[in-house]
Amino acid sequence: MAPAPSVSSSITARLEVQARPTAVSELTTAIEAAGGIVSALDVTHSGHERMTVDVTCATRGEEHAAQIVDALRDLAGVRVERVSDRTFLMHLGGKLSIESKVPLRNRDDLSMAYTPGVARICEAIAAHPEDARRLTIKRNTIAVVTDGTAVLGLGDIGPLAALPVMEGKAVLFKRFAGIDAFPIALDTTDVDQIVETVCAIAPVFAGINLEDISAPRCFEVERRLRERLDIPVFHDDQHGTAIVVVAALTNALKVVGKDLGAVRIVLSGAGAAGTAVLRLLLAAGAVDVVVGDIEGVVHVDRPGLAPSLRWTAEHTNPRGVTGTIPQALVGADVFIGVSAPDVITGDDVATMGPDSIVFALANPRPEVDPDDAAVHAAVVGTGRSDFANQINNVLAFPGVFRGLLDAQSHRITDTMLLAAAYALASVVTDDELNPTYIVPSVFNPEVTTVVAAAVARAAHESNGTRPADDDA
């Protein structure tokens, strides 16, 4: 499936062109003939004979952008002055900054914000450590921690190259939940070092968001951090994905009139995301789940079964299915892919049961072409923004952490994750629900508030916590 032109690969070309009546139409025609999509055209300077034009267009990537620029250069009377990649421009200098919340206008301000007044705050926290949540940035700050070993669809690119993604995650936290998040990219893949480092910096934070750490190490990192820290530890690749999948499936099953406990589910992917999706599906009431990976269906008698898959084998596949994922798909009601591109085809979807549901979430290329799947499935969802039903983690993690911070929770449980999933599903009302609208937009203003409230309620019930106290 060839990618469509995207704003994520958009460019702005500054051109000097002859001032003739057909100049603008020649530019747009050349770009569209080369497969680009013009999104803006501005004349920034004009003279009697020449004018300067800034043209912005979406492309399919760097190679395609170069082809478009070459097509512009070939036009008579056109000179390309410079070309800017809009995404690179957005990232210049990073996407984050730190700003003071308090003014420093005079000596009085300085004396309260810093010495000597700050000593009183230090002494108060030393006497009552729990006051750190009330009197420092700990109240509303989380760490986004990675080792750069499983970044998006890029894989093991290291901590430095992972930093733009961690910055982006922090931007999303701020935009959608008002949470101050800071990226922590660790230059180690050793589980012991990761755990010790995070524990050492934890006093600053009210929560830890693990990100893009490869399986199976991510399971051990999360488990040990949860044991040692008194703040919630959330692995977004696992739990964020699981929340949104369960929310989307809850609504998709409403559309087709089926019950979670009665459907047959095939889950492609047994890594971090797949395992978390599986656990939350089982917690939600799923019974018949078959899990597959690159070596086929996971079952207890599979030769060479990895130790990390033993739990999965023992808790799934009640009918004893063997073979490949396409073979397991025959007669199934639901396919959920959190694995790799082109795992199944449209013909495989055709073998599923009536009114089937397909969630193909691998990015940027899903497990099956969504258009091919839609020929046979009643509901199709992807992780992409250019198809209906985008099942994206950003629908979950801002609200989840907002709720955890508001409740001053010290941990996160399956009950809280399920509360988040059902709350997210509820944002789409029965009047709105249809096969192409099973999850809300990431910009729906209710998403964060509804999910946060549900998580906070669940946290209060399970932890006996209280809302944050603003009194000094």
N, C-alpha and C positions, 0 to 999 in steps of 0.2 A: 504494500500500500504506500504510494508516494505521498509524502507529507504535503499538506496545503501550505501556501504562503502564510506566515505568522508574524504578528507584531514582535514576537520574541527575537526574530531575525530581521527586523526592519532597519532600513538605512535612510539617511538623509544625504542627498547629493547636492552640492552647490555648483550650479552651472552658469556659465556665461554664454548667452545665446544672442543671435541676431534678432533685433526688434522687428519681427515681421508678423503679420496677422495669424499665421498658422503655427507659430512657435510653440504655444502651449499644447495644442492638439498633437503636434508631432512628438513631443516629449511623452505625453500620456499614452499615445498609441504605441510607441516603441517599448515602453515599460510593460504594457499589457500584452504585447506580442511576445515578449520574452518570458511571460508567465508571472510577472509581478502584479501587485495590487496597489494602486496609487491611493494614499490616504490623506495627503496634503500637498498643496502646491502654492508657494508664496513668492511673489516678486519683491525682492528685498532692495533692489536698486534699478533705476531705469534711466536711460539716456536716449538721445535721438537715434543712435545706431545699434546700441547693445543694451542688454539688461541682464541682471543677475537674478537667478531663480533658484529657490530651495525646493527640491522635490523629495517627499518622503514616501516610501513604498515598503510593503511587506514582501519578504522573500522566503524561499525555502531553506536558506542557509548560506554559508559563506561562498560556496562555489556558485550557487545561483545568483547571489548578489553581484559577484564579479561578472557574470554573464550579462546582467542587466546594465552594469556600468559600461561594459564594452559596447552594448547596443546603443547607449547614449553617445559614446565617443564617436560612433560611426555616423551619427547624424551631421549633415552639412551645417556649418556655422555654429556648432556647439563645442564648447571647451569645458571639460570637467575640472573644476578647481580643487575640490576635495570631497571626500566621502566619509561620513561618520556613521559608525555602528551605534544605534540608539541604545541598545542594551549595555554596551561597554561604557557609553557616556553616563548612563545611570549609575554604574558601579564605580566611577572614578572617585578615589578617596574613600571608598566604602559607603555603605548605606546607613551607617549609624553615627550618632554623636552623643556626647554626654553634656547635659545642661543642668545648671544649678536651679533648684526650686526656690531658693531664698535669695533676697537682694543683699548686696554688700555695698551700702551707700555711705556708711560712715563708721567711726570707731565702735559705736554701740552695736551695730550689726556684726562687726568683726568679733567683738568680745563675746557675743552669744553663739555665733556660728562656729567659732574656733576658740582659741584660748583667751581668757580662762574659763568662760562659761561652759564649754564643751566637757570640761572635767566633771561637772556635776552629772551630766548624762552618762558618762563612762562609769562613774561610781554607782549610779542607779542601776545600770545594767549588770555590773559586777555583783550587786546585791540581789538582783532579781533578773536572771538571764532571760526569762520569758518576755521581759519588756523590750528586748531587741526587736521583736516583731512590731512593736508600737512606736519605737523611737529611732529606727534606722531604715535603710532601704530594704532590709530583709523582708519587711512587710509585703512588698509588692514586686520582688525581684526573683527571677529564676535563672538557672544556668542551662544553656543549651550545649550539651557536651557530645563531642564526637572524637573518633580517632581516624576518620576519613577512609574507612575500609569498605563501606557499602553505600556510596553516595549516589542518590537518584538512580539513573540507569547507567552510571559511569563506572561503578565498581570501586576498586581500591585505588584511589587517586591521592591518598595521603592527606594529612591535616591541613596543610597550607592551601591546597586546591579546594578543600572542602569548606574553607572559611566563607566564601560568598553565599553558600547555601545556609550556613549557620546565621549569617547576618540577615538573610532573607527571612529565616524563621523568626528572628527577633523582631523584624519589621511587622510580620503578621501578628505576633503576640501583642504588639503595641496598638496596631490598627484595629484589631477586632476585639481585644479584651482589655486594653489599657494597662497591660502588664509590661514591666521593664525586664527585658530578657537580655542576657549577655552571652555572646558566643565563646565557648571554650574548646579550642582545637588542640588535642593532646598528641604530642609527638612520641607515641608509644602504642604498640598493639598488645602489650603484656597485660593480662587481666589484673594481676596483682598491682601493677603500677597504676592502672586506670582507677581501680577501686581506692587505693591509698590516696591518690591525687584528689579525686572528687571528695573523699571524706575530709581531706585537709582544707579544702576551700569551702566546704559546705556551710560554715557559720554565716557567710554573707547572704545565703539564699534561703528562700522559703520553699523551694522545690527544685528538682532536677529533671530536666527533659533530655533523655538520652536520644541520640540521633545518628543514624547511618553507621552503626557499629555492626559488623558482619556476624552472622550466625555461624557456629553455635556460641561464640564467646559472649554475645550480647545477653544471652540467657543467664550466664554465670555472673556477669557484671551487674545486671539488674537485681538478681537474687541477693548477692552479697551486699549491695548498697542498701537494699530494703531492710536487710537484717541489721545493718550498722547505723543507719541514719534515722533521725526522728522527724524527717520531712518526706513528703511523697516523692517517689521516683517513678517516672512515667517514660516508657520507651515508645516514642510516637510511631516508629515503623511497625511496632507490634500493636499497641493498644489503640492508637489513633485510627489505624486502618481497620481494626476489628470493630470499633464503635460505628464507624461510618458504614461498613458492610452490613452489620446487623440492622442498623437503621434503614438502609436502602432495601434490604431484603424484607424487613417487616412491612414496608409499604408496597413492595412489588408483589408480595404474597396476597395482600389485600386486593390488588388490581386483578389478579388471576383467580382469586377465591380459593386459595389453598392454605393449609395450616402447617406451620413449621415442624411440628412433631410428626407429620405424616409424609412429608416430601423426601425424595431421594436427592442428595446433594453430592456433587463431585467437586472437590477442591484441588486445584492445581497449584502446588507450591507448599513445601514443607519446611521452609526457612522461618525466619523471625516473624514475618507478617502472616504467613500461612498458619503457623502454630497458634498465634494469638487469635486469629480469626476462628480457628477450630475451637479453641477453648471457650471463646465467648458464645459461639453458636451452640455448643453443648450446654453451657450455662443457661442459655435462652430457651432451651427445650428441644433442640435438634436431636434426632435419634439416628437416622441413616445417613452417615457422612462417609464418603470414600475419598481418601487423600492420595494424590499422586505426585511424583517428582520426576526428575529426568530419567530415573531407572524404572518408572512404571508405578503401578498401584502399590501402596504401602500395606503390607499385611504381615502377620506374626511369623509366617513361614518363609518370607522372602529371603533368598540367599544373600549373605553379606549385609544384613540389615544393620545400619549404623546405630550405635547406642543412643544417639540423640533422637532417633525415630522410634525407639521402643515404646515410649508412652503413647505416641500417636497410633502405633499398630495395635496396642492393647485397648484403646478407647474408641476405635472407629471400625468401619467395615464390618458391620454385624452379619452381612450376607456372605462374607468370605470371597469378595470379588478379587480377581487377579488379572494380570495382563496390563494393557496400556491405558492411558487416559481416554483416548477415543473409544476403546472397547467398553470402559466403565461408564461412558456417557450414554450408552444405549438405554433408552427408557427413563433416564434421569429427569428430574423436574428443574434442577438448578445447577448451573455451572458457575463457579467462582474461581477466577484466575488471579493469582498474585505471584506470578512466576516469570515467564519469558515470552517473547513474541512467537506467534504462529504455532502454538501448541495444538490447536484444533483448527478445523476448517468449517465453512458454512455447511458442507455436506454432513459433518459430524453433528452439528447442531440439529440438522434435520432428523437425526435418529433419536433425539430426545423425546420425552413424553409431550402430550399436548399442553399448550399454554406454558411453554418453558421460559425460564429466566436465565439470562447470560450476563454475568459481570466479568468483563475482560479488562483487568486493571493494570497490566504491565504498561510501562511508559518508556519511550514515546510510542512504541509499537505494541499493541495489545496482543493477547493470546489468539484472537481471531479478529478479522476485519469486521468492525461493527456493522457495516452495511450488509455484509454477507450473513452475519448472525441474525440481523433484523428480518431477513427474508423468512426465517423459520421460527424465531423466538417471539414471544409476546412482549417481553420487556428486555431491553438491552441497556447496560450501563458500562461506562469506561472510566478511566482516570483522566481522560483528555477533556480540554475545555472546548473543543470544536465539535463535540457530539452531545446529544441530550444525555441527561442523567450522569453528570460528572461526580464520581464518588471520590472525594478528595479529603485528605486528613485535615485540611484547614477548617472543615466543618466541625471538627471535634476538639482539637487540642486547645484553642483559645478559651472556649467555654469550660472545658474540664478544669484547666488550671485556674480560671477565674473563680470557679466554685470551690476548688481546694483552698485557694488563698483566702477567700471570704470566710470559709469555715475554719480557717487555721488548722487544717487537717494535718495529721502527722503521717498518714499513709493513704494508699489508694487500694480499693478492693474491687472484686468482680461486681459486687452490688452497685458500686459507684459507676463502673463502666457500663453496665446494663442500663442504669438510670440515665446516663448520658445518651445512649443509643435510642432508647424509647422517647426521650425528650426531643432529640433531633428529628426522629420520625414524625413526632406530633406537630412539628412546625408546618408540615404539609397537611392542610386540612382535607377532610373527606371531599369537600366541594372542589378542591384544587387537584386532587389525586387523579393521575391518568398514566398510561404506559410511558410517556415521555417526560413525566414530572413526578419522580418518586423521592427526590431529595431537593431541599431548597437551594437557592443560590447562596454562594459564599458571602454575598453582600446583603443578604436578607437580614435586617436589623434585629430580628427576633432570635436568630440562631444562638448567638453567644449568651444572651440573657436567659433564654429558656434552658439551655444546657447547663449553664452555671448554677441556676436555681435548683435544678434537679440534683446535680452533683453535691451541692452544699447541703440539701436536705438529707441525702443519703449519708453524707459524712457526719452530720449532726446525729443521725440515728445510730450509726455504727461506732462513732468515736466519742460521743458525748461532748462534742466541742461546742463552742459558743461563737457568735459573730465577733468580728474584730471590734475592739474598743477604741474609739477616737479620742477619748479624754486623756489629757496629759496629766 
